[in-house]
Amino acid sequence: MQGKRLMASRALVKDVRLLGRLLCEAIEASDGKEAREIVEQVRTLSVAGHRKTGRHLNDKLALFCAEMPPRTLKRVIRAFSQFSQLVNIAEDAHQARMQRFSIVDREPAMPGTIARSLSVLAAAGVEAEDIRKLLLEAVVSPVFTAHPTEVRRKSVIEIEQELARCLTELDQAGLIEQEMGRHKEDLERATTTLWQTNSLRGRRLQVVDEILNGLSYYDSTIFRVIPEVYEILENQLRDSPWSFGEDALPPFLRMGSWIGGDRDGNPYVNGETLREALRLQSERVFSFYLGELHSLGAELSLDDRYVKVSQELQRLATDSPDRSERRRHEPYRLAISGMYARLAATARKFGSTELVREPVAVAPSYLCPAEFAKDLATISKSLTANGAEKIATGKLRRLQRAVDVFGFHLVSLDLRQNSEVHQRVVHELFENVRPGTRYEALAESDKIRLLTEELRSAQLLMTPLRTYSAETASELSVLREAGEAHKHYGRVSIPNYIISKAGSPSDVLEVMVLFREAGLFRPDKPEAASINIIPLFETISDLRRSHDVMQTVLAVEAYRTYVEALSGKQEIMLGYSDSNKDGGYLTSGWELYKAETTFIQLFEREGIRLSLFHGRGGSVGRGGGPSYEAITALPPGAVAGSIRLTEQGEVIAAKYSNPALGRRNLELLIAATLEASLLPSDAKEPDPEYLGAMEELSDLAFGAYRRLVYETEGFERFFWEATIIGEIAKLNIGSRPASRSASRRIEDLRAIPWVFGWSQSRMMLPGWFGFGSAVRQWLAGHPDGLQILQGMHRDWPFFQTLIANMEMVLAKTNMAIAARYVGLTPHASTHEKIFARIKDEWEATTAALFSITDQASLLENNPALKQSIHHRFPCLDPLNQMQIDLLRRHRAGEGDQDTEEALHLTINGIAAGLRNSG
């Protein structure tokens, strides 16, 4: 096995070189030999500088780039940006290659595979009934969001997906010379297309664009992969003590989405966009089903003169409107033709405007997915009963599983809005019927009392005799659309409502009042509750109050009854992004951990099941990092079979751009959920000494972070001038503004551009600042402190994950590059003092990490990431240098349109090179 791993590693180097060579050839063919020579000269200077000076920039390279005219610079930037993305494609193909080796060699030791997790559970003595019960109640749901750190155009993403496919096929072609030659030609064509395609968007994304971008991953990956992942788990369970027998696994793995339902700070999401999102989702799933049915019909050519069929199947064939003489003895094809006609009628009823293939005749539509699933089951049972079980377990079984998971709605769409909006709307509703209530000015206790009284009454606050503000009308319109969606697609289409910036009990109760106004909650019929209300606790102060908030809310009879009507389960969302921006990396992680622990205790006492929804971003500064490690590092009892987490920005492409990646990612989520839920909790309980140490470290890190970011005079200006945040705000990378208001205050800035700006300048501050000084101060008061920290790193998964993610960020940080961004600012003396503090903290953090992990260099114990950085950074650093020079020209007013486009291209390229940048 070790030999195969070495071969795979060599294959990665070979792929990177092949793609680099093909890109250079495409540049020469399109732009001439001189253009290729300039690109190669920049690369040579960068590689030489890296070897000679390590993490410092090469002055020769800086001078060479500064002398280029903008048009030439733009060409070079495109080359290095595209090479960074080609390295990503090669690394993704390498991951798929390693997974294939593991499958072929039946290696259960590969972390994150379902096989390994089942082996671990068996060794731990987990009982069959425990795993059966868990899977019957489990929820594993990645939730796509439209946060705009994915800066590439959809056309470019599609070309890159084609490159990935070609590279995989070339890898699998073996020694067949003719096949290898054909796949290389396909790679050449795709690389040329990539080079000759504009990677910048001409306009800002609209919400509908974001919806379509998210749905594109269903066609390329998810439709195929989700049934396969269920099949993998079923196969692993079949011969184990935990077998479900002939029964299919319950559909615990489902996709979620915010795209088209997330209104927090996005004025362009309303009732109309919600309706269109649901229609587009439904249209996409019907298109998939119709294609699969057509393919299944082509496969099931079985002749009733040679094979028996069940009475139920014969009835489907007889009822089919297909009267083709050619298919007279092909009952399965007749049955499928009739099902296709019914499904086509259903698709039109749900708003699909075009069908790839028209049905043979008009037929009545299906009333619900269960009717369609019943017909598929009829085919399966007939095949199984008549010697064709192997056929039933192929394409048909996968289609059955897809219907089970996707229904007619495709994906569950969450709604989200900020608590401040809810408060304004409720205030207006009260003032219109009871002038002088002054709801917004009431004390919290008075708000709770007023809302509690209101929730006992079925009398609405809203009346058609009044005129309401645009905000109030829009909010209630969205909720009414949700009610219509439930009638049309079922409750699973919109199951959740998330309250951003939840910080008080009234924030939760206000939503119940609004639900009543829209008909989603009826005090006289509390059992008809239809949407989960999910408070999102984000800031440090909100996380610290979250236990008391939920305890108070659960004491309100109307809310308690509402939760019990929804299967007695309460979901809480935890905000990683804003808690980090508010309190820094270490404190954010620790306060989230503590909040999870207190929720576990509270809901256990209350007899209510807890489900946690993790708002993890793509970057470490927003809670990102490897999902498997993050889930298994949660406090004991935090998972309990249920895990939802957001998939954001460029991470969606990194995890779902091709089937191999998607399969691996979903397997990781399932494996982590099984282990975190079922392994004995006493093995995961941290030492009380560790908990005390973390509390003290967090307090110290919080103080250091807040003093820099919120208490240092001029820091806000430093951020806007020493990073590219101002230019990012103008980039066409998403449908919502970069800030929640027109101000430049850090408090109002969204967490995404906050992290994105620091990443582009290579300071990466949100992913590490405060840790070094906290450790240094703590060790001064604890003589045996280093041994305690080393023990925490050795024994405590939470601390291990925290350190590993921070190490990844430190490895991508480059203070020499960051210093050149600081040098651009007109307030050099003030900014240099701030930067000196940042650099001192970086050095202290790096030193602390080395002491705790007993390493002499970063990534000593992570050779895969170290190799990745080795491949990409000599080509990433020049992009930073070129961005710095372009920023200088742009801010001095010397630039033109070429300068601005080149600047935006550097943003694309650096984001691709860092991979988890925002």
VOZA-702392 format. One record per residue (C-alpha): residue in three letters; x, z, y. Coordinates in steps of 0.05 Angstrom, whole numbers, plus 32768, in hexadecimal, padded with zeros to 4 digits. Example, Ala and Ser with C-alpha at 12.3 -4.5 7.8 and 13.67 -1.06 7.14 Angstrom:
ALA80F6809C7FA6;SER8111808F7FEB;
// end
This chain:
MET800080008000;GLN803980118030;GLY80557FCB8025;LYS80137FAC8038;ARG800F7FD68077;LEU80557FBD808A;MET80407F76807D;ALA80027F8080A8;SER802C7F9C80E1;ARG80597F5F80DE;ALA801C7F3380DE;LEU80067F54811F;VAL80487F438140;LYS80427EFC8125;ASP7FFB7EF58141;VAL800F7F0E8186;ARG80487EDC8188;LEU801B7EA4816F;LEU7FE67EB081A4;GLY801A7EB781DA;ARG803A7E7581C7;LEU7FF67E5281C4;LEU7FE57E6C820A;CYS80277E538226;GLU801B7E0F8206;ALA7FD57E0C8225;ILE7FF37E1E8269;GLU80277DE68263;ALA7FF47DB3824C;SER7FC47DC48284;ASP7FF17DD882BF;GLY80347DBA82AE;LYS80777DD08294;GLU808A7DF382D6;ALA804E7E2182D2;ARG80617E36828B;GLU80A97E4282A0;ILE80937E7082DA;VAL80687E9882AB;GLU80A07E9F8279;GLN80D17EB282B0;VAL80A47EEB82C7;ARG809D7F03827F;THR80E87F008274;LEU80F57F2982B3;SER80C07F5C829F;VAL80D97F648257;ALA81217F6B8270;GLY810C7F9F82A3;HIS80E57FC5826F;ARG81217FC88240;LYS81507FDC8277;THR8128800D82A0;GLY80F080238272;ARG80B58036829E;HIS80D1801E82E0;LEU80C17FDD8301;ASN80F57FA68305;ASP81087F96834D;LYS811A7F4E833A;LEU80D47F45831F;ALA80B57F63835D;LEU80DC7F33838A;PHE80CC7EF7835E;CYS80827F068360;ALA80827F1483AB;GLU809E7ECF83BA;MET80677EA98393;PRO80317E8683BB;PRO7FEA7EA083AB;ARG7FD67E628383;THR80137E688355;LEU800A7EB38351;LYS7FC27EA9833B;ARG7FD87E7C8302;VAL800C7EAF82EB;ILE7FDA7EE882F0;ARG7FA87EC182C5;ALA7FDE7EB68291;PHE7FF17EFF828B;SER7FA87F16828E;GLN7F967EE88255;PHE7FD37EFC822D;SER7FBE7F458233;GLN7F7A7F328216;LEU7F9B7F0981DF;VAL7FC37F4781CB;ASN7F807F6C81C6;ILE7F657F368199;ALA7FA37F39816C;GLU7F9E7F858167;ASP7F547F818156;ALA7F647F4F811F;HIS7F9A7F7E8107;GLN7F687FB78102;ALA7F3A7F8B80D8;ARG7F767F7880AD;MET7F877FC180A0;GLN7F3E7FCE808E;ARG7F3F7F95805C;PHE7F7D7FB0803B;SER7F5C7FF48035;ILE7F1E7FD58015;VAL7F467FAA7FE5;ASP7F727FE47FCF;ARG7F3680147FCD;GLU7F5C80457FF8;PRO7F2D80808007;ALA7F6280A28032;MET7F578076806F;PRO7F3980A680A3;GLY7EF5809480BC;THR7EDD806C807F;ILE7E9D8080805D;ALA7EC28082801A;ARG7EF480B48034;SER7EBE80E08054;LEU7E9680E28013;SER7ED680F57FEE;VAL7EE3812D8020;LEU7E9C8147801A;ALA7E9F81467FCE;ALA7EE0816D7FD0;ALA7EBF81A07FFE;GLY7E8781AB7FCD;VAL7E4F818F7FF8;GLU7E0D81907FD0;ALA7DE581527FC2;GLU7DA7816E7FE3;ASP7DCD817C8023;ILE7DE48134802C;ARG7DA081188019;LYS7D7E8145804C;LEU7DB181338081;LEU7DA880E88078;LEU7D5C80EE8079;GLU7D60810F80BE;ALA7DA080F180D9;VAL7DA780C9811A;VAL7DE580A08128;SER7DDD80768166;PRO7E1080528192;VAL7DEF804481D5;PHE7E05800781FE;THR7E0880118249;ALA7E147FE08281;HIS7E4B800682A4;PRO7E767FD182C4;THR7EBC7FDB82A9;GLU7EB47F9B8281;VAL7ECE7F6B82B6;ARG7ED17F2B828D;ARG7E9E7EF3828F;LYS7E707EE98253;SER7E8D7EA3824A;VAL7ED37EC08244;ILE7EBC7EF58213;GLU7E9D7EBF81E7;ILE7EDE7E9781E7;GLU7F047ED681D4;GLN7ED37EE2819B;GLU7EE27E9C8182;LEU7F2D7EAA8186;ALA7F237EE9815E;ARG7EFC7EC38129;CYS7F327E8D8125;LEU7F697EC1811E;THR7F447EE580E6;GLU7F377EA580C1;LEU7F807E9180C8;ASP7F947ED580AD;GLN7F677ECB8070;ALA7F7B7E838063;GLY7FB57E9A8038;LEU7FE67E648022;ILE7FB67E298026;GLU7FDD7DFD8056;GLN7FA37DD08069;GLU7F767E0C8079;MET7FAB7E2E80A2;GLY7FB77DEF80CA;ARG7F6D7DE880DA;HIS7F677E3080F1;LYS7FA57E29811D;GLU7F867DEC813E;ASP7F477E15814B;LEU7F727E4B816B;GLU7F947E178197;ARG7F517DFB81AE;ALA7F367E4181BE;THR7F757E5581E3;THR7F737E16820D;THR7F297E23821D;LEU7F3A7E6A8231;TRP7F717E538260;GLN7F457E1E8281;THR7F097E4D828B;ASN7F007E7582CA;SER7F017EBF82B9;LEU7EE17ED782FB;ARG7E977EDC8307;GLY7E7D7EB68342;ARG7E477EE98351;ARG7E387F328344;LEU7E167F3F8301;GLN7DCB7F468302;VAL7DA87F7782D4;VAL7D8E7F3E82A8;ASP7DD67F2682A0;GLU7DEA7F6C8287;ILE7DB07F6C8257;LEU7DC47F28823A;ASN7E0E7F3D8236;GLY7DFB7F7A820E;LEU7DCE7F5181E0;SER7E057F1F81D2;TYR7E287F5281A5;TYR7DEB7F528177;ASP7DF47F098167;SER7E3F7F0E815C;THR7E427F518138;ILE7E0A7F838134;PHE7DD57F5B810F;ARG7E077F4E80D8;VAL7E2C7F9080D8;ILE7DF57FC580D8;PRO7DD77FAE8095;GLU7E1E7FAA8079;VAL7E2E7FF1808D;TYR7DEE800B806C;GLU7E027FE4802E;ILE7E488003802E;LEU7E2A80498031;GLU7DF6803A7FFC;ASN7E2B801E7FCD;GLN7E57805B7FD8;LEU7E1D808A7FCA;ARG7E0180647F8F;ASP7E3280817F5C;SER7E3980C47F7E;PRO7E1381057F75;TRP7DF080F57FB7;SER7DCF80B47FA1;PHE7D8B80A37FBF;GLY7D7A807E7F7F;GLU7D53803F7F8B;ASP7D3C80557FD0;ALA7D5C8036800D;LEU7D7F8064803E;PRO7D5480778079;PRO7D65805080B9;PHE7D8F808780D9;LEU7DC1805580F8;ARG7DA080348134;MET7DBA80148174;GLY7DA5802D81B9;SER7DAA801081FF;TRP7DA580238248;ILE7DA97FDB8261;GLY7D697FCD8287;GLY7D5180158286;ASP7D89803A82AC;ARG7D70804282F3;ASP7DA28078830A;GLY7DC1805B8348;ASN7DAB80158337;PRO7D737FFD8366;TYR7D6D7FBC833F;VAL7D507FDC8300;ASN7D047FE38305;GLY7CC57FD882DC;GLU7CCF7F8D82DC;THR7D177F9082C1;LEU7D017FC3828D;ARG7CCB7F938275;GLU7CFC7F598273;ALA7D307F82824D;LEU7CFD7F928217;ARG7CE77F4A8213;LEU7D2E7F30820D;GLN7D3F7F6381D8;SER7D017F5081B0;GLU7D0F7F0681B8;ARG7D557F10819D;VAL7D3F7F35815E;PHE7D077F03814F;SER7D397ECA8156;PHE7D667EED8124;TYR7D2E7EFB80F2;LEU7D157EB380F5;GLY7D5B7E9880E9;GLU7D657EC880AE;LEU7D217EB68090;HIS7D327E6C8095;SER7D757E788072;LEU7D537EA3803D;GLY7D217E6C802F;ALA7D5A7E3C8024;GLU7D797E6D7FF2;LEU7D3A7E7D7FCA;SER7D2E7E3A7FA9;LEU7D167E5C7F68;ASP7CE47E327F40;ASP7CA77E527F20;ARG7CAF7E247EE4;TYR7CEF7E4A7ED3;VAL7CE27E907EEE;LYS7CA87EC07EF3;VAL7C907EDE7F35;SER7C677F1B7F44;GLN7C1D7F177F55;GLU7C2B7F2F7F9B;LEU7C5F7EF97FA6;GLN7C307EC57F8A;ARG7BFB7EDD7FBB;LEU7C2C7ED47FF6;ALA7C3B7E8E7FDE;THR7BF17E7D7FD6;ASP7BE07E99801B;SER7C187E71803C;PRO7C027E38806A;ASP7C3A7E0E804D;ARG7C1A7DD78024;SER7C597DAF8016;GLU7C577D8B7FD3;ARG7CA37D927FCE;ARG7C9C7DDE7FCC;ARG7C617DE17F9C;HIS7C8B7E037F66;GLU7CB67E2C7F96;PRO7C8B7E6A7FA3;TYR7CC27E907FC8;ARG7CCB7E587FF9;LEU7C807E528003;ALA7C7B7E9D8010;ILE7CB57E9C8041;SER7C987E5F8065;GLY7C587E868070;MET7C7E7EC48086;TYR7CA67E9980B7;ALA7C647E7F80D5;ARG7C4A7EC680DD;LEU7C8C7EDE80FC;ALA7C8E7EA3812C;ALA7C477EB58143;THR7C5E7EFD814C;ALA7C9B7EE78175;ARG7C6F7EC081A4;LYS7C407EFB81AB;PHE7C7B7F2681C0;GLY7C917EF481F5;SER7CC37EC681D2;THR7CC07E8481F7;GLU7CE77E5681C8;LEU7CF07E52817D;VAL7D2C7E2F815D;ARG7CFE7E158125;GLU7CB37E0D8129;PRO7C897E2980EF;VAL7C667DFA80BF;ALA7C227E1180D9;VAL7BFE7E468102;ALA7BF87E8A80E1;PRO7BE07ED080F6;SER7C167EFC8115;TYR7C307F3C80F6;LEU7C127F7A8114;CYS7C517FA4810C;PRO7C977FA280EC;ALA7C7C7FC780AF;GLU7C517F8B809D;PHE7C8D7F5C809F;ALA7CB67F8F8078;LYS7C7F7F938043;ASP7C827F478038;LEU7CCE7F4A8031;ALA7CC67F827FFF;THR7C957F577FD7;ILE7CCB7F227FD0;SER7CFF7F567FBD;LYS7CD47F777F87;SER7CC27F337F69;LEU7D0B7F1E7F65;THR7D217F617F47;ALA7CE97F617F13;ASN7CF97F1B7EFC;GLY7D447F197EEF;ALA7D5C7F0B7F36;GLU7D717F507F4F;LYS7DB47F367F66;ILE7D907F057F95;ALA7D657F3D7FB0;THR7DA37F667FC2;GLY7DC27F2F7FED;LYS7DA77F0F802B;LEU7D617F2A801F;ARG7D777F73801B;ARG7D9E7F6B805C;LEU7D617F4E807F;GLN7D367F878065;ARG7D687FB98081;ALA7D697F9580C4;VAL7D1D7F9880CA;ASP7D217FE280B8;VAL7D537FEE80F0;PHE7D3F7FBD8127;GLY7CF47FB7811F;PHE7CD57F888153;HIS7CF77FAC818D;LEU7D417FA38177;VAL7D5F7FDF819B;SER7D45802181B8;LEU7D49801E8203;ASP7D55805F8229;LEU7D3B806B8270;ARG7D67809182A1;GLN7D5F80A982E8;ASN7D7F80DB8317;SER7D5D811F831F;GLU7D5F8118836B;VAL7D3180DB8366;HIS7D008102833A;GLN7CFF813B836D;ARG7CF0810B83A7;VAL7CB880E98380;VAL7C98812B836B;HIS7C9E814483B3;GLU7C79810783CC;LEU7C42810D8397;PHE7C35815683AB;GLU7C35814783F5;ASN7C01811083ED;VAL7BCF813F83CC;ARG7BE5818383E6;PRO7C068179842A;GLY7C3681B0843C;THR7C4B81BF83F5;ARG7C9381AC8409;TYR7CA881A883C1;GLU7CF1819583CF;ALA7CFB81D383FB;LEU7CE0820483C7;ALA7D0C823683A3;GLU7D1A8225835B;SER7CEC825C8341;ASP7CB38242836C;LYS7CBF81FB8354;ILE7CBB8212830B;ARG7C7B82388318;LEU7C5A81FD833C;LEU7C6F81CB8307;THR7C5A81F882CE;GLU7C1481FF82EC;GLU7C1081B482F6;LEU7C2281A682AD;ARG7BE581CE8297;SER7BB7819E82BC;ALA7BA2815882A8;GLN7B90814982F1;LEU7BC08114830D;LEU7BE4811B8350;MET7BE480D0835C;THR7BA780AF8379;PRO7B9880658388;LEU7B80807B83CD;ARG7BC6808A83E5;THR7C02805E83F5;TYR7C45807383D7;SER7C8D806483E8;ALA7CB1802B83C4;GLU7CDB805E839E;THR7C9F80848383;ALA7C7980448372;SER7CB68029834D;GLU7CC380688325;LEU7C7B806C830D;SER7C7A802282FF;VAL7CB5802A82CF;LEU7C92806282AB;ARG7C52803A82A4;GLU7C7B80008288;ALA7C9780318254;GLY7C5080428240;GLU7C407FF88238;ALA7C7F7FEE820F;HIS7C68802581DF;LYS7C26800081D5;HIS7C497FBE81CB;TYR7C8A7FCE81A5;GLY7C7E8015818D;ARG7C9A805781A6;VAL7CDF80488189;SER7CE8801381BF;ILE7CEF804881F6;PRO7CFA808B81D5;ASN7D2480B08209;TYR7D2580C28253;ILE7D6780DD826F;ILE7D6B810782AE;SER7DAD80FD82D2;LYS7DCA813782F9;ALA7D9C816982D6;GLY7DAE81AD82F3;SER7D6F81D782F3;PRO7D2F81E182CA;SER7D0581BE82FE;ASP7D2D817E82F3;VAL7D10817C82AC;LEU7CC9819282BD;GLU7CC3815E82F5;VAL7CCB812782C1;MET7C9181448298;VAL7C65814182D7;LEU7C7980F882E2;PHE7C6B80E98299;ARG7C25810582A2;GLU7C1980D982DF;ALA7C2C809B82B6;GLY7C0580AF8278;LEU7C4280C0824D;PHE7C2E81098249;ARG7BE881278245;PRO7BDF8172824C;ASP7B9E816D8224;LYS7BC2814881EB;PRO7C09816681E8;GLU7C12814A81A2;ALA7C13810481C0;ALA7C59810F81DF;SER7C7E80CD81DA;ILE7CC180CF81FE;ASN7CFA810181F6;ILE7D0F81218237;ILE7D5B81278238;PRO7D7E814D826F;LEU7DC48133827F;PHE7DF3816B8295;GLU7E2F814C82BA;THR7E53817682ED;ILE7E7B81B482DA;SER7E4881E282FD;ASP7E0E81BF82D9;LEU7E3081C78296;ARG7E3B821182A3;ARG7DF1821A82B5;SER7DD781ED827E;HIS7DC98225824C;ASP7D9E824C827E;VAL7D7A820D8293;MET7D6581FB824D;GLN7D538243823C;THR7D2482458278;VAL7D0582018269;LEU7CF882148220;ALA7CD282518238;VAL7C9F8224825B;GLU7C66821D822A;ALA7C5581D5823D;TYR7C9D81BE8233;ARG7CA681E581F2;THR7C6681C581D7;TYR7C7F818181ED;VAL7CC1818A81C8;GLU7C9E81A28189;ALA7C718165818B;LEU7CB0813A8188;SER7CC681558144;GLY7CE181958162;LYS7D2181748179;GLN7D42817881BE;GLU7D79814881D2;ILE7DAC815B8208;MET7DDA81298228;LEU7E20813F823E;GLY7E4281198277;TYR7E8C810F826C;SER7E9980E282A8;ASP7E7F810C82E1;SER7E96814E82C3;ASN7EDD813082C2;LYS7ED881178309;ASP7EBD815B831E;GLY7EEE818882F9;GLY7F26816182D9;TYR7F37814D8292;LEU7F4681918273;THR7F0C81B78293;SER7EDB81808285;GLY7EEC817F823B;TRP7EE981CB8236;GLU7EA781D3825C;LEU7E87819E8230;TYR7EA081C281F2;LYS7E848205820B;ALA7E4181E6821F;GLU7E3B81C881D9;THR7E49820C81BA;THR7E15823181E5;PHE7DE181FB81D6;ILE7DEC8203818C;GLN7DE0824E8191;LEU7DA4824781C0;PHE7D7E82138197;GLU7D8C82388156;ARG7D6C82768174;GLU7D31824D818F;GLY7D25822B814C;ILE7D2C81E5816B;ARG7D5A81AF8150;LEU7D91819A8180;SER7DAB81548189;LEU7DE5814581B7;PHE7DEE810381DC;HIS7E3680F881F3;GLY7E4080CF8232;ARG7E8680BA821F;GLY7EA680828246;GLY7EDA804F8235;SER7F1580748254;VAL7F2E80BA8244;GLY7F1E80CD828C;ARG7ED580C0827C;GLY7ED480E08237;GLY7EED80A48210;GLY7F1E80A181D6;PRO7F178099818B;SER7ECF80A98178;TYR7EDE80C38132;GLU7F0E80F8814B;ALA7EE1810B8185;ILE7EA481178157;THR7ECA813E8122;ALA7EE981698159;LEU7EA581818173;PRO7E9281CA816A;PRO7E7481DD8126;GLY7E2A81CD8126;ALA7E2E819D8161;VAL7E1E815F8136;ALA7DEE817580FF;GLY7DE1812E80EB;SER7DD281148131;ILE7E0280F18160;ARG7DF480C28199;LEU7E2B80AA81C7;THR7E31807581FD;GLU7E5B803781F3;GLN7E70801E8237;GLY7E937FE5825A;GLU7ECD7FC28239;VAL7EC87FF281FE;ILE7E8A7FCC81E6;ALA7EB47F8D81DE;ALA7EED7FB581BE;LYS7EBE7FD2818A;TYR7E8A7F9C817E;SER7EA97F588190;ASN7EAE7F458146;PRO7E8F7F5C8104;ALA7ECE7F7E80E9;LEU7ED57FA98127;GLY7E8B7FB9812A;ARG7E897FCC80E0;ARG7EC67FF980E8;ASN7EAA801C8126;LEU7E66802A8106;GLU7E87804380C7;LEU7EB1807380F2;LEU7E72808E8113;ILE7E4F809A80D0;ALA7E8C80B880B0;ALA7E9880E780EA;THR7E4E80FC80EB;LEU7E50810C80A0;GLU7E8F813580A5;ALA7E7C815A80E5;SER7E37816A80CA;LEU7E46817E8082;LEU7E8C819B807D;PRO7E8C81E7807A;SER7E8B820180C1;ASP7EBA823C80B3;ALA7EF3820980AB;LYS7EE681F180F2;GLU7EDC82318119;PRO7F158239814C;ASP7F3E82798150;PRO7F2382A78187;GLU7F6982A881A4;TYR7F65825D81AD;LEU7F23826381D2;GLY7F4082968202;ALA7F7C826B820F;MET7F51822E821E;GLU7F268256824F;GLU7F64826C8276;LEU7F8482268274;SER7F438207828C;ASP7F3E823582C7;LEU7F85822582DC;ALA7F7C81DA82D2;PHE7F3A81DB82F8;GLY7F5C81FD8333;ALA7F9581CB8334;TYR7F66818F8330;ARG7F3581A78365;ARG7F6D81B98395;LEU7F8881728391;VAL7F498149838F;TYR7F17817083B9;GLU7F4181A083E4;THR7F7D817583F8;GLU7F768158843E;GLY7F7B810C843B;PHE7F72810683F0;GLU7F3480DC83F6;ARG7F5980AB8422;PHE7F9480AC83F2;PHE7F66809783B9;TRP7F48805D83E0;GLU7F8B804583FA;ALA7FBA805283BF;THR7F8C8031838C;ILE7F647FF18389;ILE7F218015838D;GLY7F0B7FF183CC;GLU7F177FAD83AD;ILE7EF67FC2836C;ALA7EB77FD48392;LYS7EB27F8B83A7;LEU7EBF7F6E8362;ASN7E857F4E833D;ILE7E897F7E8302;GLY7E447F9D82FF;SER7DFD7F9F831B;ARG7E037FE3833C;PRO7E2C7FFB8378;ALA7E6E8020836D;SER7E55805C8394;ARG7E1380828394;SER7E12807F83E0;ALA7E3380598419;SER7E67808F8423;ARG7EAF80908408;ARG7EA880D883F0;ILE7EC480E483AB;GLU7E86810D839A;ASP7E5B80CF83A5;LEU7E88809F8380;ARG7E74808B833A;ALA7EA180A48303;ILE7EAF805D82EB;PRO7ED180418329;TRP7EF380858332;VAL7F16807D82EF;PHE7F1E803282F6;GLY7F4380398338;TRP7F75806B831C;SER7F7F804082DE;GLN7F8F80018305;SER7FC68025832D;ARG7FE0804282EC;MET7FDB808A8304;MET7FA3809782D1;LEU7F9880DA82F4;PRO7F5380EC82D7;GLY7F6F80ED8290;TRP7FA481238299;PHE7FA9814482DD;GLY7FAA819082DC;PHE7FC281998295;GLY800C81A082A4;SER800781D482DB;ALA7FD381FB82B2;VAL800182008276;ARG803D821282A2;GLN8017824B82C4;TRP7FF882638284;LEU803A8266825F;ALA805882908297;GLY802782C78286;HIS802882BF823A;PRO806E82C7821A;ASP805482AE81D7;GLY8027827981F7;LEU804C823C81DD;GLN804182528195;ILE7FF7825B81A4;LEU7FF1821681C2;GLN801781F78188;GLY7FE8821B8158;MET7FAC8200817F;HIS7FC881BA8178;ARG7FD481C4812E;ASP7F9381E6811A;TRP7F5C81D5814C;PRO7F3F818E814B;PHE7F2381958191;PHE7F6781A481AF;GLN7F88816F8183;THR7F59813A819E;LEU7F61815181E5;ILE7FAD814C81E0;ALA7FAC810981BB;ASN7F7F80E881EF;MET7FA881038228;GLU7FE780EA8207;MET7FC980A48204;VAL7FBB80A6824F;LEU800180C0825F;ALA801F80878237;LYS7FF880558262;THR800B807882A3;ASN8045805D82CB;MET805A80848308;ALA808C804F831E;ILE8054801D8325;ALA802680518344;ALA805B805F837A;ARG805880178390;TYR800D801C839A;VAL8018805A83C5;GLY804C803383ED;LEU801580038403;THR7FF18038842B;PRO7FF5803C8477;HIS7FF780898474;ALA8037808D844C;SER804F80D2845F;THR800D80F5844D;HIS800380CC840F;GLU804A80D683F5;LYS803F812183F6;ILE7FFF811983CD;PHE802280E9839E;ALA805C811A8395;ARG802A814E837D;ILE800B811C834C;LYS805081088332;ASP806581518329;GLU8025815E8302;TRP8031812182D6;GLU8077813982C6;ALA805D817F82B7;THR80258163828B;THR805481378264;ALA808581718259;ALA804C819F8243;LEU8034816B8211;PHE807A816381F4;SER808081AE81EC;ILE803C81B581CA;THR80448179819B;ASP808F8183818F;GLN809C813A81A3;ALA80D5811C81C9;SER80AE80DF81E1;LEU806680C881EA;LEU804180AC81AE;GLU807680C3817D;ASN804080D1814B;ASN80148095815C;PRO803D80588148;ALA80018028814C;LEU7FF380378195;LYS803E803781A4;GLN80437FF18186;SER80077FDC81AF;ILE80277FF281F0;HIS80687FD181DB;HIS80437F8F81D5;ARG801A7F928214;PHE803F7FB9824A;PRO80777F87825A;CYS803F7F57826B;LEU80127F8B828C;ASP80457FA682BE;PRO804E7F6282E1;LEU80027F6282EE;ASN80097FA48312;GLN80437F89833A;MET801C7F4B834E;GLN7FDF7F74835E;ILE80097FA0838D;ASP80247F6483B1;LEU7FDE7F4483B7;LEU7FC27F8683D1;ARG7FF77F878407;ARG7FE57F40841C;HIS7F9B7F4C8418;ARG7F9B7F8C8440;ALA7FC97F6D8475;GLY7F977F35847E;GLU7FC97F018465;GLY7FA17EEB8429;ASP7F707EB3841D;GLN7F3D7EA483E6;ASP7F757E9883B4;THR7F927EDD83C5;GLU7F4F7EFF83BA;GLU7F427EDA8378;ALA7F887EEA8360;LEU7F7D7F338371;HIS7F3D7F358349;LEU7F617F13830F;THR7F957F4B830E;ILE7F5C7F7E8308;ASN7F427F5782CB;GLY7F877F5382AD;ILE7F9B7F9C82B6;ALA7F587FB3829A;ALA7F647F87825D;GLY7FAB7FA08255;LEU7F997FEA825A;ARG7F5B7FDD822F;ASN7F37801F823D;SER7F3F801E8289;GLY7EFC803482A4;
// end
